[in-house]
Structure formats: structure tokens, C-alpha cells
Amino acid sequence: MGLSTPKVLNKKEVARTRLFRIEEMNLRFSNGVERTYERLAGFNSGHSAVMVVPLLDDERFVMIEEYAAGTEDYQLSLPKGLVEPGEDLLDGANRELMEEAGYGARHLERLTELTLSPNYMTHRMQVVIARDLYEKRLQGDEPEMLGVHIFRFDQLSELVQRPDFTEARAMVALFMARDLLGQ
Amino acid sequence: MGLSTPKVLNKKEVARTRLFRIEEMNLRFSNGVERTYERLAGFNSGHSAVMVVPLLDDERFVMIEEYAAGTEDYQLSLPKGLVEPGEDLLDGANRELMEEAGYGARHLERLTELTLSPNYMTHRMQVVIARDLYEKRLQGDEPEMLGVHIFRFDQLSELVQRPDFTEARAMVALFMARDLLGQ
């Protein structure tokens, strides 16, 4: 909305691990101020990430319960994962839904794109709404069977206050789905 | 809700930069399966991160517009930053509000805690609602003056679809504030 984007004077990789890649960027802002920024890149090795809101009907949705190594506890979330090379976004969403929640969907639709922390991370995630579900389980690469739980949209305000549901992207996806269904 | 947390067999740092620290964890799940996980730790060097929802009244809120090095464009977000050592959470929230948006608040209240990606990151952020605002600007460490914009909660559904507003945590904070005000 006005300002011209800072000039990237230099960009280099400063660390790389199995999963993560960290870049350092030298920037010159339009007012002449120069700064060195670090950002997390390649969080998902170039593959599209996708998260699914599985709707059982207009009032209920499916969540998974999975061990989260970042917070070191079991957390509620929505089915999610990486789209495979050559795989369509909606097909990847349906596959993750089958692997993690044990449901397939006859109707899938892209809802939006979310970032995690646009200041510090290049990561983007596509959000897909899945409707007209049927029971179907595919074997994924999870180390253990994930918990599957059904909640109602009229419980959402309380759900987002639970200590075992903290993931902002899944919350946004559910708030947006609730708005969509309420229209 | 049932499963016992995996045993952490080993945890070590595999990379460290100015801003980020990456850890590798060896885990044994309760079914005996062993896995090696990587996670991003120390995203904010142990300081509490805080995000502020500044309410002008029951219908309008203040957003900032800032260059985001992760997505390499200007993005809308809410004022946010790190609480300083010895600083109270609400005082830190008010300071960031003054530095980034040019407002102080007479009433601040903690709303919730959010994670970014609990599977891969230890990061947590506190969300604070700020009311009864007055004009007050403090000098921060931003490389340039941030844009300040006022929006209405009845615009939120359209706002979250804008390509320059993608940050999941700020969206959740606004959806939760809207629910709170609607009660």
C-alpha cells in the first residue's frame, strides 16, 4: 500500500539441516537504512503444504490428535501434510485426510493460503475444505495411529482456549469455515 | 487424551545462527516405534513473544503494515514483539503498541496463547487485547516507520482473503476478539 519493497543486497544460506534451511539477507529500505535479516526457508523442501478442514455436516468437523515435538505434548490439529511431487493439491489434501483421520472426501475446495510468520519464514500453507466424507483409511508415515475426534462449530470458542489446541493455522481454518457455513 | 507422551531418548543442537537454533530429538513412542525429529527452538531467545489486538472501539481495530522478509513483501499484521527481561507481559504489549502503531492503551488484558507449528517449533506467543487507546508514539528499532491502518470487524471475512494479510496468528487474534465483542 505505498512503500517500495526494500532492495535485497545479498542473500546467503547460513545453516542447513535435514529439515530446515536458514538464510541471511542484507536489505536496503527505501529510506536508505540497511539491515541484516535472518529467515527460515525451505521448511518443507519446496513442496506445497496443505491443511484440511473435514466437515461431517454443517455443524461438525473432524480433528486429529498427534504428538507435537515442538511443545512436547499431544495436540489437537487438523489433518495436514505435504503435497507429493506431481500430485494435485486437492488429491494431496484427500490423501492426508485418509492417512491421518481415516476419512475420504467426495468434495474438496481450496479455501485460502496462510503464512506462519511472514517476517521470519518463507513457509506458506494451503487450506482446503473437505465435504461429503466417507470412511477410508490409508497407511501414512505416522509413528503411531492418530487420535480422531469430532467437535461442533458451536464449541469453537471454548475449543480454542484448550491448552491442547494452540495451533494458529488450524484455528483460522476453523473460524473461516464457520463464517463460510454461517453465510 | 489417553496416549502416554513419547520418551525423549536424546536431544541435541544441530545448528545455531544469530536468531535460530535447531534441535534433533530421538523419540520412542509408546508402541515402541523410534523416530528422529527436528524442531526449531529458541526462535525468540527465551523471551516471551506478544501480539496485541488494539481496539479503537467495539467495531474497529488498528493494524500495522510492515515489510516481511519471509514473504518479501509488505504485509498487514498486528503490533507484536518480544517482552524485555524483567518487563511485565502487559507493559511489553503496550510498549510494542506505542512503538509500532503510535497508540498507548489504558486497559490491557491477556486473551490467549498461540503456537506457530507445535509439531516443528517450540515457539509460543501471548495475545493481548488493548482497549481505551490514546495517541502515543515511542521510538522502536524498526528500520522504517510502519504503516498504520484502521479496519472494522464486519470487514474481517474479506480482510483475511487479502494477499497482503496471511499471518495465521493475527487472524486468530482478530477472530477471537470479534467473538469476545459479540458476546
Contacts between the chains, C-beta under 8 A, distances in Angstrom:
chain1	res1	chain2	res2	distance
A	1	B	65	6.0
A	1	B	74	6.8
A	1	B	147	6.2
A	1	B	149	7.6
A	1	B	164	7.4
A	2	B	147	6.8
A	3	B	67	7.5
A	3	B	74	6.1
A	3	B	144	7.3
A	3	B	147	7.2
A	5	B	67	7.0
A	5	B	72	6.9
A	5	B	73	6.4
A	5	B	74	7.1
A	6	B	67	5.8
A	6	B	143	8.0
A	8	B	72	7.5
A	14	B	17	5.1
A	15	B	15	4.1
A	15	B	16	7.5
A	15	B	17	5.2
A	15	B	20	7.3
A	15	B	22	7.2
A	16	B	15	7.4
A	17	B	14	5.1
A	17	B	15	5.1
A	17	B	22	5.1
A	17	B	24	7.6
A	17	B	38	5.9
A	18	B	24	7.9
A	18	B	38	5.8
A	19	B	22	7.9
A	19	B	38	4.3
A	19	B	120	7.4
A	20	B	15	7.3
A	20	B	20	7.8
A	20	B	22	5.4
A	20	B	38	6.6
A	20	B	40	6.4
A	22	B	15	7.1
A	22	B	17	5.1
A	22	B	19	7.9
A	22	B	20	5.4
A	24	B	17	7.6
A	24	B	18	7.9
A	25	B	69	5.8
A	27	B	67	7.8
A	27	B	69	7.0
A	27	B	143	7.8
A	29	B	67	7.2
A	29	B	143	4.9
A	29	B	144	4.9
A	30	B	144	7.1
A	31	B	143	7.7
A	31	B	144	5.2
A	33	B	143	4.4
A	33	B	144	6.3
A	35	B	143	4.9
A	37	B	69	4.2
A	38	B	17	5.9
A	38	B	18	5.8
A	38	B	19	4.3
A	38	B	20	6.6
A	39	B	69	5.1
A	39	B	70	5.0
A	40	B	20	6.4
A	40	B	40	6.7
A	40	B	70	7.4
A	43	B	120	7.5
A	65	B	1	6.0
A	66	B	119	7.1
A	67	B	3	7.5
A	67	B	5	7.0
A	67	B	6	5.8
A	67	B	27	7.8
A	67	B	29	7.2
A	68	B	118	3.7
A	68	B	119	4.8
A	69	B	25	5.8
A	69	B	27	7.0
A	69	B	37	4.2
A	69	B	39	5.1
A	69	B	119	6.1
A	69	B	120	7.0
A	70	B	39	5.0
A	70	B	40	7.5
A	70	B	115	6.9
A	70	B	117	6.6
A	70	B	118	4.7
A	70	B	119	5.9
A	70	B	120	5.6
A	70	B	121	4.5
A	70	B	122	5.0
A	70	B	123	7.3
A	71	B	115	6.1
A	71	B	118	4.3
A	71	B	122	6.9
A	71	B	124	7.7
A	72	B	5	6.9
A	72	B	8	7.5
A	73	B	5	6.4
A	74	B	1	6.8
A	74	B	3	6.2
A	74	B	5	7.1
A	75	B	115	7.9
A	75	B	118	4.9
A	75	B	119	7.9
A	77	B	118	7.6
A	77	B	119	7.9
A	112	B	160	7.0
A	112	B	161	6.3
A	113	B	166	6.3
A	114	B	166	5.8
A	114	B	167	7.7
A	114	B	168	4.6
A	114	B	171	7.6
A	115	B	68	8.0
A	115	B	70	6.9
A	115	B	71	6.1
A	115	B	75	7.9
A	115	B	166	4.2
A	115	B	167	5.6
A	115	B	168	7.0
A	116	B	116	5.0
A	116	B	117	6.0
A	116	B	167	7.8
A	116	B	168	6.6
A	117	B	70	6.6
A	117	B	116	6.0
A	117	B	167	6.9
A	117	B	169	7.6
A	118	B	68	3.7
A	118	B	70	4.7
A	118	B	71	4.4
A	118	B	75	4.9
A	118	B	77	7.6
A	118	B	166	6.1
A	118	B	167	5.6
A	119	B	66	7.1
A	119	B	68	4.9
A	119	B	69	6.1
A	119	B	70	5.9
A	119	B	75	7.9
A	119	B	77	7.9
A	120	B	19	7.4
A	120	B	43	7.5
A	120	B	69	7.1
A	120	B	70	5.6
A	121	B	70	4.5
A	122	B	70	5.0
A	122	B	71	6.9
A	123	B	70	7.3
A	124	B	71	7.7
A	124	B	166	7.4
A	143	B	6	8.0
A	143	B	27	7.8
A	143	B	29	4.9
A	143	B	31	7.7
A	143	B	33	4.3
A	143	B	35	4.9
A	144	B	3	7.3
A	144	B	29	4.9
A	144	B	30	7.1
A	144	B	31	5.2
A	144	B	33	6.3
A	147	B	1	6.2
A	147	B	2	6.8
A	147	B	3	7.2
A	149	B	1	7.6
A	157	B	176	8.0
A	157	B	179	5.3
A	160	B	112	7.0
A	160	B	172	7.3
A	160	B	176	6.5
A	161	B	112	6.4
A	164	B	1	7.5
A	166	B	113	6.3
A	166	B	114	5.8
A	166	B	115	4.2
A	166	B	118	6.1
A	166	B	124	7.4
A	167	B	114	7.7
A	167	B	115	5.6
A	167	B	116	7.8
A	167	B	117	7.0
A	167	B	118	5.6
A	168	B	114	4.6
A	168	B	115	6.9
A	168	B	116	6.6
A	168	B	168	4.1
A	168	B	169	4.3
A	168	B	171	7.6
A	168	B	172	4.8
A	169	B	117	7.7
A	169	B	168	4.3
A	171	B	114	7.6
A	171	B	168	7.6
A	171	B	172	4.5
A	171	B	175	7.4
A	172	B	160	7.3
A	172	B	168	4.8
A	172	B	171	4.5
A	172	B	172	5.4
A	172	B	175	7.0
A	175	B	171	7.4
A	175	B	172	7.0
A	175	B	175	4.0
A	176	B	157	7.9
A	176	B	160	6.5
A	179	B	157	5.3
